[in-house]
Amino acid sequence: MIIQLNKFGTTLTSRQDGKEACNAYSSTLGSVADNEEIKIDFDGVVTFTPSWADEFITPILKIYGNRVKLMSTNNPSVNATLKLLAKIG
């Protein structure tokens, strides 16, 4: 499964919006096969804050662990946020 974050917009900033996006996507995640990878695609995202990422990505990582793959990107906003999240936790 590939989660294209640009479906939620190009500016992903608020904690509340991240939480709502995660809740909305949870039913789709329920159909993931036991051995299926979940790839998170940042293509098309312009702004990506730690608040939004913490509410969307962190719960997915807690449930699916090493099956979650973050696709590479050259976007400095995405890379800085991912680095910060990895550092705190």
Residue, then its C-alpha position, 0 to 999 in steps of 0.5 A: m500500500i502506498i499512502q500519498l500524503n498529497k491527498f490530504g493537501t500540500t500544506l500539512t501543518s496542524r496537529q488537528d488536521g493530522k489527527e483527522a487525516c489519520n482517523a479518516y485513513s484508518s479504515t483503509l489501513g484496516s485492509v492491509a495484508d499481514n505481510e504488506e508494506i506501507k509506503i508513505d509518499f511525500d511527493g507533492v507535499v510543500t510544507f510538512t510540520p512535526s505536529w501533523a506528522d506526529e498525529f499521522i505517521t506516529p500512530i501508523l508506526k506504532i501499529y505497523g512498525n518496520r513494515v512502514k517505509l518512508m519514501s525518499t524526498n528532496n523536500p527540506s521541510v519533510n526531511a527536517t520534520l522526519k529528522l526531528l521525529a526520529k530524534i524525539g522518538 
